[in-house]
Amino acid sequence: MKMIIVIVQDNDADTLTQAFTAGSFRVTRIASTGGFLRRGVVTMLLGVDEDKVDDAFQVVRNALPSMESKSRATLFVVPVNRFERI
């Protein structure tokens, strides 16, 4: 199991959330602030099986194509030792 942390600008968050949902990924959204100008961003958390990490990255690439010299998302993959739904 892996936790994918995705950080995007506010204006890209709805598009990406819809793309993840369409791809059968469960997403938790957290409003946050970051960057040099302290603009609003959204942090998304996805718990996925290890074999689905590349699929999730492809969802981001398809939903938010990179603009020239500007990335639109920052992603981290973190190992999960334990996962439960209660």
Summary of the structure (lengths in Angstrom):
residues: 86
radius of gyration: 12.9
end to end distance: 17.0
largest distance: 43.6
contacts: 216
relative contact order: 0.32
helix: 31%
strand: 40%
